[in-house]
Amino acid sequence: MSVSVKTASWKTSGKKRGSGKVQGAYTELYFLDHVEAKQKYLILTDPEFFRCFTRETQGRLAASLALLHCPLPEELCREITAIRVKSRSELGFDESA
């Protein structure tokens, strides 16, 4: 079994589809597809990313690849949110927009 985990959200801070985030998930699938394992899973922690990416990849994944949703604990979600807000602020993004 081989597993990769992505914690990205579906949308950017500007509320647009995160094309780089989606491309990163496809890249993970590419690498998983090249691993010699009977079962290969891309685990997505963000519910919206899981829902949208599952819809986008429906009928397109190799039989040995599967997407799984594994939500993070609430405490960890709060910590990640705080880190994202701080990093966006440091990069000069206005969170109120």
DAVENMO-V551248 format. One record per helix or strand of 2 or more residues. SS is the DSSP state (a for helix, b for strand). FROM is the first residue (numbers start at 1). LEN is the number of residues. If there is no record, write none. Layout:
SS & FROM & LEN
SS & FROM & LEN
This chain:
b & 2 & 5
a & 19 & 15
b & 40 & 5
a & 47 & 11
b & 65 & 5
a & 74 & 17
